[in-house]
Amino acid sequence: MNMNTFQTSDIGIAAYVMMQGLKLNQASRGGTGRFVFVFIDPNNKGNQYAVDYVNSESAKFDANMKNLKNILYKS
């Protein structure tokens, strides 16, 4: 059985594609310390969801969260 998958190391994209209905198949930390999220993507929509995320309010929210964390950790 051939299973189409979508993979990302960006947690924001991972959360967004989950919201779009892709099922998480595997989550791990790679040898470089980066996270790896692998989703079952039967209709090959993962890449489009990733582009949708970049253009969404969710991406703006995520960027603001990261900025606030940086402010807190540097003060």
C-alpha positions as CSV (number, residue, x, y, z in Angstrom):
1,M,0.0,0.0,0.0
2,N,1.4,3.3,-1.1
3,M,0.8,6.0,1.5
4,N,1.2,9.7,0.5
5,T,2.7,11.8,3.3
6,F,3.5,15.4,4.0
7,Q,6.5,16.3,6.2
8,T,7.5,19.6,7.9
9,S,9.7,20.7,10.7
10,D,7.7,23.9,11.3
11,I,5.4,23.5,14.3
12,G,3.1,26.3,13.1
13,I,2.6,24.5,9.7
14,A,2.2,21.2,11.5
15,A,-0.6,22.6,13.7
16,Y,-2.3,24.2,10.7
17,V,-2.4,21.1,8.5
18,M,-3.8,19.2,11.5
19,M,-6.6,21.8,11.6
20,Q,-7.2,21.2,7.9
21,G,-7.7,17.5,8.6
22,L,-4.4,15.7,7.9
23,K,-3.7,13.0,10.4
24,L,-0.3,13.0,12.3
25,N,1.5,9.8,11.5
26,Q,4.8,10.4,13.2
27,A,6.5,13.1,15.3
28,S,10.1,13.0,16.3
29,R,13.3,14.9,16.8
30,G,15.9,14.5,14.0
31,G,19.6,14.1,14.5
32,T,20.1,17.9,14.2
33,G,17.6,18.5,17.0
34,R,14.9,19.8,14.6
35,F,11.4,18.4,15.0
36,V,10.0,16.3,12.2
37,F,6.2,15.9,11.7
38,V,4.9,13.4,9.2
39,F,1.2,13.5,8.2
40,I,-0.9,11.1,6.2
41,D,-1.8,13.1,3.1
42,P,-4.0,10.9,0.8
43,N,-5.0,13.8,-1.5
44,N,-1.5,15.5,-1.7
45,K,-2.9,18.7,-0.1
46,G,-0.1,19.2,2.4
47,N,2.0,21.6,0.3
48,Q,-1.1,23.7,-0.5
49,Y,-2.0,23.8,3.2
50,A,1.5,25.0,3.9
51,V,1.1,27.9,1.4
52,D,-2.3,28.7,2.8
53,Y,-0.8,28.8,6.3
54,V,1.8,31.4,5.3
55,N,-1.0,33.6,4.0
56,S,-3.2,33.1,7.0
57,E,-4.0,34.9,10.2
58,S,-2.6,31.8,12.0
59,A,0.9,32.6,10.6
60,K,0.6,36.2,11.9
61,F,-0.5,34.9,15.3
62,D,2.4,32.4,15.4
63,A,4.9,35.2,14.5
64,N,3.6,37.4,17.3
65,M,3.8,34.6,19.8
66,K,7.4,34.0,18.9
67,N,8.2,37.7,19.2
68,L,6.6,37.9,22.6
69,K,8.6,34.8,23.8
70,N,11.8,36.5,22.6
71,I,11.0,39.6,24.5
72,L,10.4,37.6,27.7
73,Y,13.5,35.5,27.4
74,K,15.7,38.5,26.7
75,S,14.4,40.6,29.6
